[in-house]
Amino acid sequence: MHASDHAPATLIPGRAVFPHHDLTGIDGLQPHEIMFLLDEAEHWVEINRSRAKSDNRLAGLTVINAFFENSTRTLLSFEIAGKRLGADVVNMHAAQSSVKKGETLIDTAMTLNAMRADAIVIRHQSSGAVKLIAGKVDCPVLNAGDGRHEHPTQALLDALTIRRRRGSVAGQRVVICGDLMHSRVARSNILALTALAAEVRVVAPTTLMPAAIERMGVTPFTDFDAALEGADVVMMLRLQNERMDGAFIPSTREFHARYGLNSARLARAKPDALVMHPGPMNRGVEISSSVADHERSAITEQVEMGVAVRMACLDVLTRQARGVEGWA
């Protein structure tokens, strides 16, 4: 299939199947809207695997990647996504930003808006910052991670990886283990996976388990071995030391002994269980190299799916601005 053969989204009479102006989180999306984004991303997976990886549907549009928090993988993924769609991509790094000199977030939003970008991708260390900026600018805003709040494209690429490897998200027993307290990846994944009818178990020491997390439709465990019984997918989370303002674990060695995924522990899951990690990995802490590099690991595939998902999101959110027929 050539990129030019790709038809616009199926429309609900009178409006687009994805009616949102921005993508600030998974919260607020309907299951069919999440599925729609996954279906759109499938198209880009195939294009990215072909020799002709480029598509010029965003030619003439400017995408600003405004990263107020350091990132390598997510920034690179969004940059590749924008360039493969033919957009002019500008990366704004926090270290070079006026925010470091005392400029307020509102001032930054007004400055970005005055530049007449066609889409802005934002990563920020404060929860809610992306939504605040989205309310102050005219163009679509994509959340590339804000504080402990959400990281929607990570959840979408994880769901896409599970669907492609397991055939479906619905009915899968997914175990998410690690630093749940500080993880926006965990929050977005829980929202997406429960919306798509997966059974989600979450595992953490009590110090890293958010209060009343069962209200999100998950089953909490403090015993990793018990949680792994019958698991279809095991998703490990990084210890977010930069967000910790106290002693949440006795030591990384003890954490690995109780909550690290190794070959012996993985044997408690189903024989074909999928291993996932959003990266970057702390090898020997939350995951051992023998598991991370195993054929059941989908960690590199997650990275590949990330580019496709971000291409889909940039494409979908700029359709109205591009005047795609029937999109309103």
FIVEX-480658 format. One record per residue (C-alpha): residue in three letters; x, y, z. Coordinates in nm, 3 decimals. Layout:
BEGIN
+--------+---------+---------+---------+
: kolkol :      xx :      yy :      zz :
+--------+---------+---------+---------+
:    ALA :       X :       Y :       Z :
...
+--------+---------+---------+---------+
END
This chain:
BEGIN
+--------+---------+---------+---------+
: kolkol :      xx :      yy :      zz :
+--------+---------+---------+---------+
:    MET :   0.000 :   0.000 :   0.000 :
:    HIS :   0.124 :   0.349 :  -0.085 :
:    ALA :   0.071 :   0.633 :   0.160 :
:    SER :  -0.149 :   0.808 :  -0.097 :
:    ASP :  -0.388 :   0.511 :  -0.094 :
:    HIS :  -0.479 :   0.565 :   0.269 :
:    ALA :  -0.838 :   0.684 :   0.299 :
:    PRO :  -0.945 :   0.937 :   0.564 :
:    ALA :  -1.107 :   0.811 :   0.881 :
:    THR :  -1.449 :   0.656 :   0.879 :
:    LEU :  -1.684 :   0.932 :   0.978 :
:    ILE :  -1.973 :   0.932 :   1.219 :
:    PRO :  -2.253 :   1.121 :   1.039 :
:    GLY :  -2.208 :   1.492 :   1.093 :
:    ARG :  -1.870 :   1.477 :   1.267 :
:    ALA :  -1.532 :   1.309 :   1.282 :
:    VAL :  -1.488 :   0.977 :   1.457 :
:    PHE :  -1.219 :   1.150 :   1.667 :
:    PRO :  -1.372 :   1.488 :   1.757 :
:    HIS :  -1.103 :   1.608 :   1.999 :
:    HIS :  -0.894 :   1.916 :   1.927 :
:    ASP :  -0.603 :   1.799 :   2.145 :
:    LEU :  -0.458 :   1.481 :   2.292 :
:    THR :  -0.378 :   1.576 :   2.651 :
:    GLY :  -0.454 :   1.234 :   2.799 :
:    ILE :  -0.631 :   0.902 :   2.763 :
:    ASP :  -0.880 :   1.016 :   3.026 :
:    GLY :  -1.188 :   1.138 :   2.842 :
:    LEU :  -1.138 :   0.921 :   2.533 :
:    GLN :  -1.403 :   0.665 :   2.447 :
:    PRO :  -1.295 :   0.306 :   2.372 :
:    HIS :  -1.384 :   0.346 :   2.003 :
:    GLU :  -1.169 :   0.661 :   1.985 :
:    ILE :  -0.871 :   0.475 :   2.130 :
:    MET :  -0.928 :   0.191 :   1.882 :
:    PHE :  -0.952 :   0.442 :   1.600 :
:    LEU :  -0.606 :   0.582 :   1.682 :
:    LEU :  -0.464 :   0.228 :   1.699 :
:    ASP :  -0.617 :   0.146 :   1.361 :
:    GLU :  -0.468 :   0.463 :   1.212 :
:    ALA :  -0.127 :   0.372 :   1.354 :
:    GLU :  -0.140 :   0.026 :   1.191 :
:    HIS :  -0.120 :   0.195 :   0.853 :
:    TRP :   0.197 :   0.378 :   0.950 :
:    VAL :   0.363 :   0.062 :   1.083 :
:    GLU :   0.350 :  -0.084 :   0.734 :
:    ILE :   0.468 :   0.240 :   0.570 :
:    ASN :   0.760 :   0.267 :   0.815 :
:    ARG :   0.867 :  -0.087 :   0.728 :
:    SER :   0.873 :  -0.007 :   0.356 :
:    ARG :   1.158 :   0.156 :   0.169 :
:    ALA :   0.948 :   0.468 :   0.104 :
:    LYS :   0.898 :   0.584 :   0.462 :
:    SER :   0.798 :   0.941 :   0.382 :
:    ASP :   0.456 :   1.094 :   0.325 :
:    ASN :   0.403 :   1.462 :   0.260 :
:    ARG :   0.053 :   1.512 :   0.397 :
:    LEU :   0.186 :   1.757 :   0.658 :
:    ALA :   0.400 :   1.947 :   0.407 :
:    GLY :   0.389 :   2.320 :   0.481 :
:    LEU :   0.287 :   2.264 :   0.843 :
:    THR :   0.509 :   2.344 :   1.140 :
:    VAL :   0.527 :   2.116 :   1.443 :
:    ILE :   0.698 :   2.246 :   1.757 :
:    ASN :   0.833 :   1.989 :   2.004 :
:    ALA :   0.845 :   2.194 :   2.326 :
:    PHE :   1.024 :   1.975 :   2.580 :
:    PHE :   1.057 :   2.142 :   2.920 :
:    GLU :   1.170 :   1.809 :   3.064 :
:    ASN :   1.464 :   1.610 :   2.930 :
:    SER :   1.390 :   1.324 :   2.695 :
:    THR :   1.576 :   1.136 :   2.428 :
:    ARG :   1.346 :   0.855 :   2.316 :
:    THR :   1.015 :   1.044 :   2.311 :
:    LEU :   1.162 :   1.357 :   2.151 :
:    LEU :   1.338 :   1.155 :   1.882 :
:    SER :   1.023 :   0.954 :   1.817 :
:    PHE :   0.808 :   1.267 :   1.773 :
:    GLU :   1.073 :   1.430 :   1.556 :
:    ILE :   1.095 :   1.128 :   1.325 :
:    ALA :   0.715 :   1.107 :   1.314 :
:    GLY :   0.676 :   1.470 :   1.211 :
:    LYS :   0.950 :   1.456 :   0.949 :
:    ARG :   0.817 :   1.136 :   0.792 :
:    LEU :   0.486 :   1.317 :   0.747 :
:    GLY :   0.663 :   1.604 :   0.569 :
:    ALA :   0.622 :   1.865 :   0.844 :
:    ASP :   0.876 :   2.129 :   0.938 :
:    VAL :   0.979 :   2.014 :   1.287 :
:    VAL :   1.132 :   2.252 :   1.542 :
:    ASN :   1.268 :   2.119 :   1.871 :
:    MET :   1.263 :   2.352 :   2.172 :
:    HIS :   1.476 :   2.232 :   2.464 :
:    ALA :   1.418 :   2.341 :   2.822 :
:    ALA :   1.780 :   2.437 :   2.876 :
:    GLN :   1.750 :   2.693 :   2.596 :
:    SER :   1.409 :   2.814 :   2.709 :
:    SER :   1.312 :   3.147 :   2.866 :
:    VAL :   1.122 :   2.946 :   3.127 :
:    LYS :   1.462 :   2.891 :   3.290 :
:    LYS :   1.489 :   3.270 :   3.318 :
:    GLY :   1.159 :   3.305 :   3.501 :
:    GLU :   0.906 :   3.324 :   3.216 :
:    THR :   0.568 :   3.189 :   3.325 :
:    LEU :   0.396 :   2.899 :   3.157 :
:    ILE :   0.119 :   3.132 :   3.036 :
:    ASP :   0.377 :   3.363 :   2.876 :
:    THR :   0.538 :   3.064 :   2.708 :
:    ALA :   0.199 :   2.950 :   2.576 :
:    MET :   0.129 :   3.295 :   2.435 :
:    THR :   0.471 :   3.304 :   2.271 :
:    LEU :   0.424 :   2.962 :   2.112 :
:    ASN :   0.077 :   3.065 :   1.990 :
:    ALA :   0.215 :   3.382 :   1.832 :
:    MET :   0.449 :   3.169 :   1.622 :
:    ARG :   0.145 :   3.019 :   1.445 :
:    ALA :   0.252 :   2.657 :   1.478 :
:    ASP :   0.017 :   2.396 :   1.334 :
:    ALA :   0.072 :   2.149 :   1.621 :
:    ILE :   0.264 :   2.162 :   1.947 :
:    VAL :   0.400 :   1.856 :   2.128 :
:    ILE :   0.468 :   1.932 :   2.495 :
:    ARG :   0.657 :   1.750 :   2.767 :
:    HIS :   0.661 :   1.917 :   3.107 :
:    GLN :   0.760 :   1.822 :   3.460 :
:    SER :   0.439 :   1.963 :   3.613 :
:    SER :   0.111 :   1.772 :   3.609 :
:    GLY :  -0.156 :   1.968 :   3.424 :
:    ALA :   0.089 :   2.198 :   3.244 :
:    VAL :   0.004 :   2.057 :   2.901 :
:    LYS :  -0.369 :   2.109 :   2.949 :
:    LEU :  -0.304 :   2.465 :   3.066 :
:    ILE :  -0.106 :   2.543 :   2.751 :
:    ALA :  -0.365 :   2.368 :   2.532 :
:    GLY :  -0.627 :   2.608 :   2.663 :
:    LYS :  -0.415 :   2.908 :   2.559 :
:    VAL :  -0.314 :   2.817 :   2.204 :
:    ASP :  -0.512 :   2.781 :   1.883 :
:    CYS :  -0.344 :   2.475 :   1.733 :
:    PRO :  -0.370 :   2.111 :   1.846 :
:    VAL :  -0.156 :   2.011 :   2.144 :
:    LEU :  -0.019 :   1.662 :   2.208 :
:    ASN :   0.092 :   1.558 :   2.555 :
:    ALA :   0.436 :   1.393 :   2.553 :
:    GLY :   0.424 :   1.349 :   2.931 :
:    ASP :   0.332 :   1.589 :   3.211 :
:    GLY :   0.458 :   1.525 :   3.562 :
:    ARG :   0.282 :   1.231 :   3.725 :
:    HIS :  -0.033 :   1.289 :   3.522 :
:    GLU :  -0.038 :   1.123 :   3.178 :
:    HIS :   0.166 :   1.005 :   2.882 :
:    PRO :  -0.106 :   0.917 :   2.629 :
:    THR :   0.104 :   0.821 :   2.327 :
:    GLN :   0.300 :   0.574 :   2.542 :
:    ALA :  -0.025 :   0.403 :   2.642 :
:    LEU :  -0.137 :   0.395 :   2.280 :
:    LEU :   0.188 :   0.241 :   2.157 :
:    ASP :   0.173 :  -0.015 :   2.438 :
:    ALA :  -0.185 :  -0.108 :   2.350 :
:    LEU :  -0.087 :  -0.135 :   1.982 :
:    THR :   0.207 :  -0.361 :   2.072 :
:    ILE :  -0.019 :  -0.587 :   2.281 :
:    ARG :  -0.285 :  -0.602 :   2.012 :
:    ARG :  -0.035 :  -0.693 :   1.740 :
:    ARG :   0.144 :  -0.957 :   1.949 :
:    ARG :  -0.157 :  -1.102 :   2.136 :
:    GLY :  -0.430 :  -1.050 :   1.874 :
:    SER :  -0.644 :  -0.836 :   2.104 :
:    VAL :  -0.628 :  -0.618 :   2.412 :
:    ALA :  -0.965 :  -0.733 :   2.543 :
:    GLY :  -0.942 :  -1.023 :   2.785 :
:    GLN :  -0.565 :  -1.002 :   2.830 :
:    ARG :  -0.434 :  -1.025 :   3.186 :
:    VAL :  -0.183 :  -0.742 :   3.207 :
:    VAL :   0.043 :  -0.706 :   3.512 :
:    ILE :   0.200 :  -0.362 :   3.563 :
:    CYS :   0.478 :  -0.365 :   3.821 :
:    GLY :   0.702 :  -0.100 :   3.972 :
:    ASP :   0.690 :   0.264 :   4.067 :
:    LEU :   0.316 :   0.321 :   4.031 :
:    MET :   0.319 :   0.625 :   4.258 :
:    HIS :   0.522 :   0.845 :   4.025 :
:    SER :   0.438 :   0.690 :   3.688 :
:    ARG :   0.233 :   0.877 :   3.429 :
:    VAL :   0.293 :   0.578 :   3.201 :
:    ALA :   0.113 :   0.353 :   3.448 :
:    ARG :  -0.181 :   0.592 :   3.477 :
:    SER :  -0.229 :   0.627 :   3.101 :
:    ASN :  -0.187 :   0.254 :   3.049 :
:    ILE :  -0.443 :   0.171 :   3.316 :
:    LEU :  -0.692 :   0.410 :   3.156 :
:    ALA :  -0.634 :   0.270 :   2.806 :
:    LEU :  -0.617 :  -0.100 :   2.894 :
:    THR :  -0.925 :  -0.100 :   3.118 :
:    ALA :  -1.117 :   0.097 :   2.852 :
:    LEU :  -1.024 :  -0.177 :   2.603 :
:    ALA :  -1.147 :  -0.450 :   2.842 :
:    ALA :  -0.815 :  -0.592 :   2.959 :
:    GLU :  -0.782 :  -0.732 :   3.311 :
:    VAL :  -0.519 :  -0.516 :   3.481 :
:    ARG :  -0.322 :  -0.611 :   3.791 :
:    VAL :  -0.086 :  -0.359 :   3.948 :
:    VAL :   0.207 :  -0.450 :   4.172 :
:    ALA :   0.423 :  -0.233 :   4.396 :
:    PRO :   0.554 :  -0.208 :   4.750 :
:    THR :   0.306 :  -0.024 :   4.972 :
:    THR :   0.524 :   0.289 :   4.962 :
:    LEU :   0.486 :   0.308 :   4.583 :
:    MET :   0.118 :   0.202 :   4.561 :
:    PRO :  -0.123 :   0.496 :   4.512 :
:    ALA :  -0.410 :   0.509 :   4.759 :
:    ALA :  -0.742 :   0.369 :   4.637 :
:    ILE :  -0.593 :   0.267 :   4.301 :
:    GLU :  -0.858 :  -0.007 :   4.277 :
:    ARG :  -1.105 :   0.270 :   4.188 :
:    MET :  -0.938 :   0.274 :   3.846 :
:    GLY :  -1.068 :  -0.077 :   3.782 :
:    VAL :  -0.746 :  -0.263 :   3.863 :
:    THR :  -0.652 :  -0.527 :   4.120 :
:    PRO :  -0.360 :  -0.421 :   4.345 :
:    PHE :  -0.094 :  -0.665 :   4.468 :
:    THR :   0.212 :  -0.626 :   4.686 :
:    ASP :   0.323 :  -0.984 :   4.608 :
:    PHE :   0.470 :  -0.989 :   4.256 :
:    ASP :   0.482 :  -1.369 :   4.236 :
:    ALA :   0.109 :  -1.397 :   4.313 :
:    ALA :   0.018 :  -1.130 :   4.059 :
:    LEU :   0.210 :  -1.306 :   3.781 :
:    GLU :  -0.004 :  -1.620 :   3.788 :
:    GLY :  -0.168 :  -1.657 :   3.447 :
:    ALA :  -0.034 :  -1.324 :   3.314 :
:    ASP :  -0.049 :  -1.263 :   2.938 :
:    VAL :   0.155 :  -0.942 :   2.953 :
:    VAL :   0.410 :  -0.823 :   3.211 :
:    MET :   0.484 :  -0.451 :   3.196 :
:    MET :   0.771 :  -0.326 :   3.409 :
:    LEU :   0.811 :   0.036 :   3.517 :
:    ARG :   1.127 :   0.233 :   3.583 :
:    LEU :   1.203 :   0.352 :   3.935 :
:    GLN :   1.160 :   0.728 :   3.899 :
:    ASN :   1.425 :   0.844 :   4.141 :
:    GLU :   1.407 :   1.200 :   4.006 :
:    ARG :   1.046 :   1.230 :   4.127 :
:    MET :   1.107 :   1.078 :   4.469 :
:    ASP :   1.146 :   1.318 :   4.760 :
:    GLY :   1.205 :   1.054 :   5.025 :
:    ALA :   1.308 :   0.695 :   5.091 :
:    PHE :   1.044 :   0.488 :   4.909 :
:    ILE :   1.250 :   0.169 :   4.896 :
:    PRO :   1.522 :   0.033 :   5.129 :
:    SER :   1.762 :  -0.026 :   4.840 :
:    THR :   1.761 :  -0.106 :   4.469 :
:    ARG :   1.903 :  -0.448 :   4.555 :
:    GLU :   1.608 :  -0.530 :   4.780 :
:    PHE :   1.366 :  -0.386 :   4.525 :
:    HIS :   1.506 :  -0.618 :   4.258 :
:    ALA :   1.481 :  -0.917 :   4.492 :
:    ARG :   1.108 :  -0.857 :   4.551 :
:    TYR :   0.991 :  -0.670 :   4.242 :
:    GLY :   1.249 :  -0.731 :   3.971 :
:    LEU :   1.151 :  -0.943 :   3.671 :
:    ASN :   1.392 :  -1.229 :   3.612 :
:    SER :   1.362 :  -1.559 :   3.426 :
:    ALA :   1.251 :  -1.758 :   3.732 :
:    ARG :   0.980 :  -1.509 :   3.817 :
:    LEU :   0.860 :  -1.482 :   3.456 :
:    ALA :   0.800 :  -1.859 :   3.460 :
:    ARG :   0.495 :  -1.792 :   3.680 :
:    ALA :   0.326 :  -1.610 :   3.392 :
:    LYS :   0.186 :  -1.786 :   3.086 :
:    PRO :   0.450 :  -1.961 :   2.870 :
:    ASP :   0.397 :  -1.708 :   2.590 :
:    ALA :   0.363 :  -1.401 :   2.813 :
:    LEU :   0.481 :  -1.076 :   2.660 :
:    VAL :   0.744 :  -0.865 :   2.842 :
:    MET :   0.724 :  -0.486 :   2.810 :
:    HIS :   0.905 :  -0.180 :   2.945 :
:    PRO :   0.855 :   0.186 :   2.844 :
:    GLY :   1.227 :   0.260 :   2.881 :
:    PRO :   1.480 :   0.364 :   2.967 :
:    MET :   1.550 :   0.043 :   3.155 :
:    ASN :   1.743 :   0.006 :   3.479 :
:    ARG :   1.888 :  -0.336 :   3.406 :
:    GLY :   1.934 :  -0.538 :   3.721 :
:    VAL :   1.683 :  -0.325 :   3.910 :
:    GLU :   1.332 :  -0.364 :   3.767 :
:    ILE :   1.432 :  -0.610 :   3.495 :
:    SER :   1.720 :  -0.851 :   3.433 :
:    SER :   1.904 :  -0.855 :   3.100 :
:    SER :   1.810 :  -1.220 :   3.043 :
:    VAL :   1.443 :  -1.116 :   3.033 :
:    ALA :   1.486 :  -0.780 :   2.859 :
:    ASP :   1.672 :  -0.944 :   2.570 :
:    HIS :   1.455 :  -1.257 :   2.551 :
:    GLU :   1.250 :  -1.338 :   2.240 :
:    ARG :   0.934 :  -1.279 :   2.446 :
:    SER :   1.042 :  -0.919 :   2.505 :
:    ALA :   0.858 :  -0.657 :   2.299 :
:    ILE :   1.069 :  -0.365 :   2.422 :
:    THR :   1.224 :  -0.275 :   2.086 :
:    GLU :   0.888 :  -0.329 :   1.915 :
:    GLN :   0.738 :  -0.074 :   2.154 :
:    VAL :   0.987 :   0.181 :   2.024 :
:    GLU :   0.888 :   0.102 :   1.665 :
:    MET :   0.517 :   0.130 :   1.748 :
:    GLY :   0.587 :   0.467 :   1.911 :
:    VAL :   0.682 :   0.628 :   1.581 :
:    ALA :   0.370 :   0.489 :   1.410 :
:    VAL :   0.138 :   0.603 :   1.691 :
:    ARG :   0.285 :   0.952 :   1.695 :
:    MET :   0.250 :   0.978 :   1.317 :
:    ALA :  -0.115 :   0.876 :   1.352 :
:    CYS :  -0.181 :   1.133 :   1.625 :
:    LEU :  -0.014 :   1.417 :   1.432 :
:    ASP :  -0.207 :   1.320 :   1.118 :
:    VAL :  -0.545 :   1.295 :   1.293 :
:    LEU :  -0.515 :   1.615 :   1.497 :
:    THR :  -0.413 :   1.828 :   1.198 :
:    ARG :  -0.684 :   1.703 :   0.960 :
:    GLN :  -0.924 :   1.985 :   1.033 :
:    ALA :  -0.652 :   2.247 :   0.979 :
:    ARG :  -0.558 :   2.075 :   0.652 :
:    GLY :  -0.919 :   2.080 :   0.536 :
:    VAL :  -0.951 :   1.705 :   0.502 :
:    GLU :  -1.296 :   1.654 :   0.353 :
:    GLY :  -1.566 :   1.563 :   0.604 :
:    TRP :  -1.345 :   1.645 :   0.901 :
:    ALA :  -1.505 :   1.886 :   1.145 :
+--------+---------+---------+---------+
END
